[in-house]
Amino acid sequence: MKIKVSGNAIIGLLLTGSSAMSQVKNTDKVRLITLDPGHFHAALVQKTMLPDLDAQVYVYAPKGDDVQSHLDKITAYNERKDEPTRWKEEVYLGDDFFEKMIAEKKGNVVVMAGNNHKKTEYIKKSIDAGFNVLGDKPMAIDKAHFLMLKSAFADADKKKLVLYDIMTERYEITNILQREFAALPQVFGTLKKGTPQHPGVEMESVHYFFKNVSGSVLTRPAWFFDVTQEGEGLQDVGVHLVDLVQWECFPDRIIDYKKDIQFNSAKRWASDVSLSQFKAITKQSFPAYLKKNIVQDSILKVYSNGDVNYKLFGVNVMVTAKWAFKAVAGGDSQYAVLHGTKADLVVKQGAEENYTPVLYIEPNQTDAVYEQQLRGNLKSIQAKYPGIELKKEGRGWTVIIPEKYKDGHEAHFGRVTEKYLDYLKNKNMPKWEVPNMIAKYYITTTALDMAKKK
């Protein structure tokens, strides 16, 4: 039966019995299937409507708060005043949701953003059934899942399917410009190899459990705090940092994870979440499955922090992921440094930057010749990104970025989806994407094994 809910979303509740098989019709538009949406990233894929996407979306999930939260976000997008979306959500709720999705084949791209415990298995089985997959990070949270993901990529290649993860940080303008300036030898020089103690590349992210998404305080599911379901910090948000290292420092270069990566060290540590903080984030008390991680009756230990020190193509890299309860000011933040033989390229996002990312160029030594070369090379950047300027401050320069390029994290999901649809339609995914995704998850999952042994 069809039931109208508030807004323009239409929900088909098929709780029992069977329904007619519905194959994807011959059309240029892609039909999305949203599978068990337990993370707000699933909704952000639909925050913007794209020409190649059909407005009809099929949702398969178990009954519960996770799917309802997802549908509420879609309804809010449909009802907003500015550029409202027109999604029509048809929902199947039941414990056999995955089997139902496979049997009905109502769409051709499965979007996965939720509980990570079974995500890799769902990816593998979806590929086996002939679906393309757009998966939120992480697509693998430990070594067993890494091996399964690697097999899924091999199967996707045989079936000519597109399996891809959502790397939004590639669309953050400061990261883009850090990559652009690193490609200018007269400005950056070459990337230093560094040492484990003083790496050539340093990246750190700080995330917060309590945050605002799409204008309201985010309610997280309780399982988000169980690392066996969500993954640990480095294996979750750390995926973005490992991806940026590869994308910025070695653009278009194919990584052979068996030969091009060597590990120095890795570690993990816990964040403390009090019962009152947990209730503020999840709107519930500690569930039974978290009791093993509770100390002093009211403090939850969450292994949401980690780092890995490794070599990629001989360059020493340090990547760190941290989580805390709530930001004193600002929100999630990132610090990133590429150390070059001529200059360091530094992204900061602290109080001095008003908690927004800012890119600095810090030359090893400045003189008239270097400044002339910097100004000359700036023209190539401006040709791609008109309006970018430099402001001299002390011994270095601040990269001045017009507001038009600062579209924000939530908008980046639409841009990733647009890129994915291009790969799907034109079969033009770069040859380095798949091996580098495999390398990325090899790094994060191997780091977890190392940290646990330590």
KOLTOR-993497 format. One record per residue (C-alpha): residue in one letter; chain; residue number from 1; x, y, z. Coordinates in steps of 0.05 Angstrom, whole numbers, plus 5000, padded with zeros to 4 digits. Example, Ala and Ser with C-alpha at 12.3 -4.5 7.8 and 13.67 -1.06 7.14 Angstrom:
BEGIN
> A, A, 1, 5246, 4910, 5156
> S, A, 2, 5273, 4979, 5143
//
This chain:
BEGIN
> M, A, 1, 5000, 5000, 5000
> K, A, 2, 5021, 5072, 4991
> I, A, 3, 5019, 5121, 5049
> K, A, 4, 5031, 5196, 5042
> V, A, 5, 5072, 5227, 5096
> S, A, 6, 5087, 5300, 5111
> G, A, 7, 5121, 5333, 5053
> N, A, 8, 5129, 5303, 4984
> A, A, 9, 5159, 5236, 5005
> I, A, 10, 5117, 5176, 4987
> I, A, 11, 5129, 5113, 5028
> G, A, 12, 5108, 5045, 5006
> L, A, 13, 5105, 5000, 5068
> L, A, 14, 5111, 4928, 5047
> L, A, 15, 5116, 4894, 5114
> T, A, 16, 5092, 4825, 5096
> G, A, 17, 5079, 4783, 5035
> S, A, 18, 5112, 4789, 4966
> S, A, 19, 5108, 4842, 4913
> A, A, 20, 5115, 4841, 4839
> M, A, 21, 5187, 4842, 4813
> S, A, 22, 5205, 4910, 4785
> Q, A, 23, 5264, 4914, 4738
> V, A, 24, 5300, 4979, 4721
> K, A, 25, 5272, 5006, 4656
> N, A, 26, 5315, 5029, 4599
> T, A, 27, 5328, 5101, 4618
> D, A, 28, 5385, 5149, 4623
> K, A, 29, 5368, 5164, 4695
> V, A, 30, 5398, 5124, 4752
> R, A, 31, 5352, 5096, 4805
> L, A, 32, 5381, 5095, 4875
> I, A, 33, 5370, 5042, 4927
> T, A, 34, 5385, 5064, 4999
> L, A, 35, 5404, 5004, 5041
> D, A, 36, 5394, 5005, 5117
> P, A, 37, 5411, 5080, 5125
> G, A, 38, 5439, 5087, 5195
> H, A, 39, 5486, 5146, 5182
> F, A, 40, 5465, 5217, 5162
> H, A, 41, 5512, 5212, 5102
> A, A, 42, 5459, 5169, 5067
> A, A, 43, 5412, 5228, 5068
> L, A, 44, 5465, 5278, 5046
> V, A, 45, 5473, 5240, 4981
> Q, A, 46, 5403, 5264, 4966
> K, A, 47, 5409, 5335, 4993
> T, A, 48, 5415, 5359, 4921
> M, A, 49, 5377, 5332, 4861
> L, A, 50, 5420, 5316, 4800
> P, A, 51, 5397, 5311, 4728
> D, A, 52, 5420, 5238, 4720
> L, A, 53, 5382, 5215, 4782
> D, A, 54, 5310, 5191, 4781
> A, A, 55, 5266, 5222, 4835
> Q, A, 56, 5242, 5152, 4854
> V, A, 57, 5286, 5121, 4908
> Y, A, 58, 5278, 5053, 4940
> V, A, 59, 5294, 5043, 5013
> Y, A, 60, 5306, 4974, 5045
> A, A, 61, 5317, 4971, 5119
> P, A, 62, 5296, 4939, 5185
> K, A, 63, 5244, 4974, 5226
> G, A, 64, 5273, 5025, 5275
> D, A, 65, 5296, 5094, 5290
> D, A, 66, 5353, 5093, 5239
> V, A, 67, 5309, 5089, 5178
> Q, A, 68, 5259, 5138, 5207
> S, A, 69, 5313, 5189, 5220
> H, A, 70, 5336, 5181, 5148
> L, A, 71, 5265, 5191, 5120
> D, A, 72, 5255, 5252, 5164
> K, A, 73, 5317, 5284, 5133
> I, A, 74, 5292, 5269, 5062
> T, A, 75, 5224, 5299, 5080
> A, A, 76, 5259, 5361, 5106
> Y, A, 77, 5297, 5368, 5041
> N, A, 78, 5231, 5362, 5003
> E, A, 79, 5197, 5415, 5046
> R, A, 80, 5253, 5467, 5051
> K, A, 81, 5240, 5536, 5022
> D, A, 82, 5303, 5542, 4981
> E, A, 83, 5310, 5494, 4923
> P, A, 84, 5266, 5438, 4953
> T, A, 85, 5279, 5368, 4928
> R, A, 86, 5225, 5323, 4898
> W, A, 87, 5245, 5254, 4923
> K, A, 88, 5194, 5198, 4924
> E, A, 89, 5215, 5145, 4974
> E, A, 90, 5187, 5075, 4969
> V, A, 91, 5205, 5037, 5032
> Y, A, 92, 5208, 4963, 5049
> L, A, 93, 5214, 4949, 5124
> G, A, 94, 5230, 4880, 5149
> D, A, 95, 5284, 4835, 5176
> D, A, 96, 5293, 4806, 5106
> F, A, 97, 5306, 4875, 5076
> F, A, 98, 5371, 4855, 5042
> E, A, 99, 5342, 4792, 5011
> K, A, 100, 5282, 4833, 4987
> M, A, 101, 5327, 4884, 4954
> I, A, 102, 5366, 4830, 4917
> A, A, 103, 5301, 4797, 4894
> E, A, 104, 5264, 4859, 4871
> K, A, 105, 5322, 4894, 4834
> K, A, 106, 5284, 4960, 4832
> G, A, 107, 5345, 5004, 4825
> N, A, 108, 5415, 4999, 4797
> V, A, 109, 5459, 5036, 4848
> V, A, 110, 5459, 5017, 4921
> V, A, 111, 5478, 5072, 4970
> M, A, 112, 5506, 5047, 5036
> A, A, 113, 5518, 5091, 5096
> G, A, 114, 5504, 5061, 5163
> N, A, 115, 5526, 5006, 5210
> N, A, 116, 5594, 4982, 5186
> H, A, 117, 5592, 4913, 5217
> K, A, 118, 5558, 4881, 5157
> K, A, 119, 5571, 4936, 5105
> T, A, 120, 5628, 4900, 5070
> E, A, 121, 5587, 4836, 5066
> Y, A, 122, 5529, 4876, 5036
> I, A, 123, 5577, 4908, 4986
> K, A, 124, 5603, 4840, 4964
> K, A, 125, 5534, 4809, 4957
> S, A, 126, 5506, 4870, 4921
> I, A, 127, 5562, 4867, 4870
> D, A, 128, 5550, 4792, 4862
> A, A, 129, 5477, 4807, 4848
> G, A, 130, 5495, 4857, 4794
> F, A, 131, 5485, 4924, 4830
> N, A, 132, 5532, 4983, 4827
> V, A, 133, 5552, 5009, 4896
> L, A, 134, 5565, 5078, 4923
> G, A, 135, 5590, 5065, 4994
> D, A, 136, 5604, 5114, 5050
> K, A, 137, 5670, 5106, 5085
> P, A, 138, 5692, 5061, 5115
> M, A, 139, 5679, 5004, 5067
> A, A, 140, 5722, 4958, 5111
> I, A, 141, 5738, 4965, 5186
> D, A, 142, 5786, 4907, 5198
> K, A, 143, 5831, 4858, 5160
> A, A, 144, 5777, 4805, 5148
> H, A, 145, 5732, 4858, 5117
> F, A, 146, 5790, 4885, 5076
> L, A, 147, 5800, 4818, 5044
> M, A, 148, 5725, 4814, 5029
> L, A, 149, 5727, 4884, 4999
> K, A, 150, 5786, 4867, 4955
> S, A, 151, 5746, 4808, 4928
> A, A, 152, 5686, 4854, 4916
> F, A, 153, 5730, 4900, 4873
> A, A, 154, 5754, 4840, 4832
> D, A, 155, 5682, 4818, 4821
> A, A, 156, 5660, 4888, 4803
> D, A, 157, 5714, 4891, 4750
> K, A, 158, 5691, 4826, 4719
> K, A, 159, 5619, 4848, 4718
> K, A, 160, 5635, 4919, 4693
> L, A, 161, 5603, 4950, 4756
> V, A, 162, 5625, 5012, 4792
> L, A, 163, 5643, 5005, 4866
> Y, A, 164, 5665, 5072, 4896
> D, A, 165, 5671, 5105, 4964
> I, A, 166, 5649, 5175, 4983
> M, A, 167, 5711, 5218, 4990
> T, A, 168, 5682, 5286, 5004
> E, A, 169, 5748, 5317, 5028
> R, A, 170, 5774, 5319, 4956
> Y, A, 171, 5722, 5374, 4944
> E, A, 172, 5744, 5419, 5002
> I, A, 173, 5777, 5479, 4968
> T, A, 174, 5836, 5484, 5015
> N, A, 175, 5853, 5411, 5002
> I, A, 176, 5846, 5423, 4927
> L, A, 177, 5893, 5483, 4930
> Q, A, 178, 5943, 5447, 4974
> R, A, 179, 5947, 5394, 4919
> E, A, 180, 5952, 5447, 4865
> F, A, 181, 6010, 5485, 4898
> A, A, 182, 6046, 5419, 4914
> A, A, 183, 6048, 5407, 4838
> L, A, 184, 6088, 5470, 4826
> P, A, 185, 6163, 5455, 4832
> Q, A, 186, 6184, 5528, 4835
> V, A, 187, 6137, 5539, 4894
> F, A, 188, 6138, 5474, 4933
> G, A, 189, 6200, 5440, 4908
> T, A, 190, 6194, 5365, 4918
> L, A, 191, 6161, 5327, 4975
> K, A, 192, 6210, 5312, 5031
> K, A, 193, 6216, 5239, 5050
> G, A, 194, 6225, 5258, 5123
> T, A, 195, 6234, 5208, 5179
> P, A, 196, 6186, 5171, 5225
> Q, A, 197, 6201, 5225, 5278
> H, A, 198, 6194, 5282, 5228
> P, A, 199, 6148, 5257, 5171
> G, A, 200, 6145, 5289, 5103
> V, A, 201, 6068, 5290, 5109
> E, A, 202, 6027, 5302, 5171
> M, A, 203, 5951, 5300, 5173
> E, A, 204, 5905, 5303, 5233
> S, A, 205, 5830, 5308, 5240
> V, A, 206, 5788, 5322, 5302
> H, A, 207, 5715, 5303, 5301
> Y, A, 208, 5660, 5312, 5353
> F, A, 209, 5604, 5266, 5375
> F, A, 210, 5556, 5324, 5388
> K, A, 211, 5545, 5365, 5325
> N, A, 212, 5495, 5400, 5280
> V, A, 213, 5475, 5371, 5212
> S, A, 214, 5428, 5405, 5162
> G, A, 215, 5410, 5458, 5214
> S, A, 216, 5393, 5413, 5274
> V, A, 217, 5429, 5374, 5329
> L, A, 218, 5447, 5305, 5304
> T, A, 219, 5419, 5245, 5342
> R, A, 220, 5468, 5188, 5334
> P, A, 221, 5448, 5115, 5340
> A, A, 222, 5476, 5079, 5402
> W, A, 223, 5514, 5030, 5359
> F, A, 224, 5557, 5087, 5334
> F, A, 225, 5595, 5081, 5400
> D, A, 226, 5609, 5007, 5390
> V, A, 227, 5673, 5002, 5350
> T, A, 228, 5656, 4932, 5327
> Q, A, 229, 5597, 4963, 5290
> E, A, 230, 5623, 5032, 5272
> G, A, 231, 5698, 5019, 5268
> E, A, 232, 5753, 5054, 5307
> G, A, 233, 5773, 5127, 5293
> L, A, 234, 5830, 5115, 5246
> Q, A, 235, 5791, 5061, 5209
> D, A, 236, 5731, 5108, 5201
> V, A, 237, 5746, 5182, 5191
> G, A, 238, 5820, 5166, 5183
> V, A, 239, 5803, 5138, 5114
> H, A, 240, 5794, 5210, 5090
> L, A, 241, 5864, 5229, 5112
> V, A, 242, 5897, 5168, 5081
> D, A, 243, 5860, 5184, 5017
> L, A, 244, 5883, 5257, 5017
> V, A, 245, 5955, 5235, 5026
> Q, A, 246, 5950, 5193, 4963
> W, A, 247, 5908, 5242, 4924
> E, A, 248, 5949, 5305, 4940
> C, A, 249, 6020, 5278, 4943
> F, A, 250, 6019, 5225, 4888
> P, A, 251, 5964, 5247, 4840
> D, A, 252, 5945, 5197, 4786
> R, A, 253, 5998, 5147, 4810
> I, A, 254, 5976, 5075, 4819
> I, A, 255, 5994, 5045, 4886
> D, A, 256, 6012, 4972, 4894
> Y, A, 257, 5997, 4961, 4967
> K, A, 258, 6042, 4900, 4971
> K, A, 259, 6104, 4937, 4948
> D, A, 260, 6095, 5012, 4958
> I, A, 261, 6074, 5015, 5032
> Q, A, 262, 6117, 5001, 5094
> F, A, 263, 6094, 5011, 5165
> N, A, 264, 6132, 5045, 5222
> S, A, 265, 6082, 5044, 5279
> A, A, 266, 6009, 5051, 5299
> K, A, 267, 5970, 5062, 5363
> R, A, 268, 5899, 5071, 5388
> W, A, 269, 5868, 5103, 5450
> A, A, 270, 5799, 5115, 5479
> S, A, 271, 5754, 5176, 5488
> D, A, 272, 5713, 5179, 5552
> V, A, 273, 5638, 5191, 5543
> S, A, 274, 5596, 5201, 5605
> L, A, 275, 5526, 5174, 5613
> S, A, 276, 5497, 5245, 5609
> Q, A, 277, 5537, 5260, 5546
> F, A, 278, 5514, 5194, 5516
> K, A, 279, 5441, 5211, 5530
> A, A, 280, 5450, 5280, 5499
> I, A, 281, 5477, 5248, 5435
> T, A, 282, 5433, 5186, 5429
> K, A, 283, 5371, 5204, 5470
> Q, A, 284, 5378, 5137, 5507
> S, A, 285, 5418, 5101, 5562
> F, A, 286, 5476, 5054, 5551
> P, A, 287, 5452, 4991, 5516
> A, A, 288, 5473, 4922, 5542
> Y, A, 289, 5524, 4911, 5485
> L, A, 290, 5565, 4971, 5510
> K, A, 291, 5569, 4948, 5582
> K, A, 292, 5636, 4914, 5570
> N, A, 293, 5666, 4982, 5554
> I, A, 294, 5638, 5020, 5615
> V, A, 295, 5681, 5038, 5675
> Q, A, 296, 5661, 5070, 5741
> D, A, 297, 5589, 5053, 5723
> S, A, 298, 5580, 5115, 5680
> I, A, 299, 5640, 5126, 5635
> L, A, 300, 5641, 5094, 5566
> K, A, 301, 5709, 5080, 5536
> V, A, 302, 5705, 5089, 5460
> Y, A, 303, 5767, 5071, 5419
> S, A, 304, 5755, 5128, 5371
> N, A, 305, 5826, 5154, 5367
> G, A, 306, 5886, 5126, 5329
> D, A, 307, 5947, 5142, 5288
> V, A, 308, 5991, 5107, 5238
> N, A, 309, 6062, 5123, 5217
> Y, A, 310, 6080, 5093, 5150
> K, A, 311, 6119, 5101, 5086
> L, A, 312, 6087, 5110, 5018
> F, A, 313, 6135, 5110, 4959
> G, A, 314, 6190, 5122, 5010
> V, A, 315, 6157, 5184, 5040
> N, A, 316, 6144, 5181, 5115
> V, A, 317, 6071, 5197, 5132
> M, A, 318, 6036, 5208, 5199
> V, A, 319, 5960, 5206, 5200
> T, A, 320, 5919, 5218, 5264
> A, A, 321, 5845, 5214, 5278
> K, A, 322, 5814, 5240, 5343
> W, A, 323, 5744, 5246, 5372
> A, A, 324, 5718, 5287, 5430
> F, A, 325, 5648, 5302, 5458
> K, A, 326, 5635, 5373, 5434
> A, A, 327, 5675, 5430, 5405
> V, A, 328, 5686, 5489, 5450
> A, A, 329, 5681, 5531, 5387
> G, A, 330, 5675, 5515, 5313
> G, A, 331, 5666, 5443, 5293
> D, A, 332, 5703, 5385, 5262
> S, A, 333, 5772, 5408, 5242
> Q, A, 334, 5834, 5387, 5203
> Y, A, 335, 5908, 5401, 5205
> A, A, 336, 5951, 5381, 5146
> V, A, 337, 6024, 5396, 5127
> L, A, 338, 6061, 5376, 5064
> H, A, 339, 6136, 5389, 5075
> G, A, 340, 6170, 5410, 5011
> T, A, 341, 6243, 5425, 4995
> K, A, 342, 6224, 5497, 4980
> A, A, 343, 6163, 5508, 5024
> D, A, 344, 6113, 5477, 5071
> L, A, 345, 6039, 5478, 5051
> V, A, 346, 5998, 5481, 5115
> V, A, 347, 5923, 5476, 5126
> K, A, 348, 5900, 5501, 5194
> Q, A, 349, 5830, 5507, 5223
> G, A, 350, 5838, 5537, 5293
> A, A, 351, 5817, 5599, 5330
> E, A, 352, 5863, 5644, 5289
> E, A, 353, 5828, 5619, 5226
> N, A, 354, 5759, 5629, 5258
> Y, A, 355, 5751, 5553, 5255
> T, A, 356, 5749, 5551, 5180
> P, A, 357, 5805, 5518, 5139
> V, A, 358, 5860, 5565, 5115
> L, A, 359, 5919, 5547, 5070
> Y, A, 360, 5987, 5577, 5085
> I, A, 361, 6051, 5576, 5043
> E, A, 362, 6112, 5576, 5089
> P, A, 363, 6177, 5580, 5048
> N, A, 364, 6241, 5552, 5076
> Q, A, 365, 6275, 5617, 5057
> T, A, 366, 6243, 5677, 5024
> D, A, 367, 6275, 5725, 4975
> A, A, 368, 6256, 5767, 4915
> V, A, 369, 6268, 5709, 4867
> Y, A, 370, 6223, 5661, 4905
> E, A, 371, 6168, 5713, 4911
> Q, A, 372, 6172, 5727, 4836
> Q, A, 373, 6166, 5653, 4821
> L, A, 374, 6108, 5646, 4869
> R, A, 375, 6071, 5704, 4838
> G, A, 376, 6085, 5677, 4768
> N, A, 377, 6060, 5607, 4785
> L, A, 378, 5998, 5636, 4818
> K, A, 379, 5972, 5652, 4749
> S, A, 380, 5965, 5578, 4733
> I, A, 381, 5923, 5569, 4796
> Q, A, 382, 5881, 5630, 4780
> A, A, 383, 5867, 5602, 4710
> K, A, 384, 5832, 5543, 4743
> Y, A, 385, 5804, 5581, 4803
> P, A, 386, 5793, 5654, 4786
> G, A, 387, 5797, 5701, 4846
> I, A, 388, 5849, 5662, 4886
> E, A, 389, 5900, 5712, 4914
> L, A, 390, 5960, 5713, 4962
> K, A, 391, 5969, 5757, 5023
> K, A, 392, 6040, 5767, 5049
> E, A, 393, 6043, 5755, 5124
> G, A, 394, 6110, 5750, 5160
> R, A, 395, 6156, 5703, 5122
> G, A, 396, 6100, 5669, 5086
> W, A, 397, 6034, 5677, 5050
> T, A, 398, 5961, 5664, 5065
> V, A, 399, 5921, 5638, 5006
> I, A, 400, 5859, 5682, 5000
> I, A, 401, 5799, 5641, 4976
> P, A, 402, 5734, 5674, 4951
> E, A, 403, 5671, 5653, 4987
> K, A, 404, 5642, 5623, 4923
> Y, A, 405, 5689, 5564, 4931
> K, A, 406, 5670, 5550, 5004
> D, A, 407, 5608, 5508, 4992
> G, A, 408, 5614, 5467, 5056
> H, A, 409, 5619, 5394, 5075
> E, A, 410, 5546, 5376, 5063
> A, A, 411, 5548, 5403, 4992
> H, A, 412, 5607, 5358, 4976
> F, A, 413, 5563, 5296, 4978
> G, A, 414, 5527, 5321, 4916
> R, A, 415, 5593, 5332, 4881
> V, A, 416, 5618, 5262, 4898
> T, A, 417, 5553, 5233, 4873
> E, A, 418, 5558, 5274, 4809
> K, A, 419, 5629, 5247, 4797
> Y, A, 420, 5605, 5176, 4811
> L, A, 421, 5548, 5183, 4761
> D, A, 422, 5598, 5207, 4709
> Y, A, 423, 5640, 5144, 4720
> L, A, 424, 5577, 5102, 4715
> K, A, 425, 5553, 5134, 4651
> N, A, 426, 5618, 5143, 4613
> K, A, 427, 5659, 5085, 4641
> N, A, 428, 5717, 5133, 4652
> M, A, 429, 5739, 5119, 4724
> P, A, 430, 5815, 5132, 4727
> K, A, 431, 5858, 5070, 4729
> W, A, 432, 5888, 5090, 4796
> E, A, 433, 5822, 5095, 4834
> V, A, 434, 5810, 5022, 4849
> P, A, 435, 5881, 5001, 4868
> N, A, 436, 5887, 5064, 4910
> M, A, 437, 5821, 5049, 4946
> I, A, 438, 5849, 4979, 4961
> A, A, 439, 5914, 5010, 4986
> K, A, 440, 5876, 5059, 5030
> Y, A, 441, 5837, 5005, 5066
> Y, A, 442, 5899, 4962, 5071
> I, A, 443, 5934, 5018, 5109
> T, A, 444, 5877, 5031, 5157
> T, A, 445, 5861, 4958, 5173
> T, A, 446, 5934, 4938, 5179
> A, A, 447, 5944, 4996, 5227
> L, A, 448, 5888, 4969, 5271
> D, A, 449, 5922, 4901, 5275
> M, A, 450, 5988, 4934, 5293
> A, A, 451, 5957, 4979, 5346
> K, A, 452, 5920, 4921, 5379
> K, A, 453, 5983, 4879, 5383
> K, A, 454, 6021, 4937, 5413
//
